[in-house]
Amino acid sequence: QVQVVESGGGLVQSGGSLRLSCAASGRFASVKAMGWYRQAPGKQRDLVAVISNVAGTSYADVVKGRFIIFRDNAKNTVYLQMNSLKPEDTAVYYCDAEVWKGRWTLNNYWGQGTEVTVSS
């Protein structure tokens, strides 16, 4: 079993900040990469940011300069610091963990999501 659990969502005014957390736990050897995605009602799930040992960090253009992704490898936890939030950022934010299961096998696991609402 691999569990991916997000937390930190909530309601914030436009221009405010939130920090999301995501922890991966269970039966895996190590975490290769973790990322944040978001999905607004009626829209597809889009990449927000990802961090990996191999590729470093990457961000969606719409959040560059406002969001920061960072990871605590010892705790298998990834964070998304969201600054200068806009109403357009309102969505359910999902965490994805890409983990090693064995030395040559990678699997992705998704969390249940945490809601972020940004008011005008």
N, C-alpha and C positions, 0 to 999 in steps of 0.2 A: 504494500500500500504506500502511495505517495500522496501527501496532502499539500495543497497550496492554499494559503489563507491570506486574504487581503483585509486590511483595516485602514481606518483613517479618513474615510469619506465623510461628507457632511454638507452643510449649507454654509455658504460664504458669500459675502458681498463682492461685487465686481471690484477688481483691484486687490483683493485679499489673497491670502495664501493658505495652502493646505499641504500636509505631508502624508502621503500614503505609504503603507508598509505592506510587505508581502513576505511570508516565511514559508519555505519549503521544508518538509520533514517526511520521514518514512524510510522506506527501503530503497536507497540508492547510494552509489559510491560517492558522488560529488556532483556539484552543480556546474554546468558549463556556461550557461547563459540564463538570464532572467529578463523579462520584458514586461512592459505595460501596454495594454491596448484599451481602447474605449469604444463604446457603442451608445449612440444616442437613439432615442425612440424612432423607429422607422428607418434607421440607417444601418449601414454595414459596420462591422467591427474593424477599426483601423488601428494601425500601429501608432503608439505615442512615443515610446523610447525603449531601447534595449541596451543591455550591457552584457558583454561576454569576455571571457578570458582571451579569446582569439582575436576578435574584431573590435574590442573596445566598446565605445558608446556610439549610438546613433539616435537621432531625433526626427520626428516628423517636422516638416517645415513650419507648420502652424504653431508649434510650441517652442521652437528654437529661441533661445535667449530668455525664456520664461520658466521652463521646466528643467530640472536637473535630476538625472538618475544616478544613483550610487548604490553600492552593495557592501554588505558586511559578510565576507566570505565565511568567516568562522561561524556565523549564525545562520548561514544559508538564507539570508534576508536581503531583499532589495527594497529601496525606497524611491519614491518619486516626490521630489520637492516641487510644488507647483506655486509659482509666484505670478503676480499680475494677472490673476484669473479673470476670464471673460465669460459672459453668458454662453458663448459658443463652446466653452469647455464643459458644459453640463452634459453628463453622460454617466453610464455605469463603466467603471474602470476595472479591467480584468488583468490579472497577473498570469504570466506564463513562465514556467520553469522548464528549462531543458537540462535534463540530468543524465549523468552516466549511470547505467545499470550494467555492471561489468565493464571491462576495459575497452570494449569495442562497440557498445550499444548505447545509443542515445534515444531518449524518449521525452516527449513534451507533456506537461500536465498543467491544467488550467484551474485557477481559483474560481470562486463563485461570484466574484465581483463586489465592488463597493461603490455606492452611489455618491456622486459629486454633483451638487447643484450650486450654480453661481447666479445670483440675482443681480438685476440691473441697479 
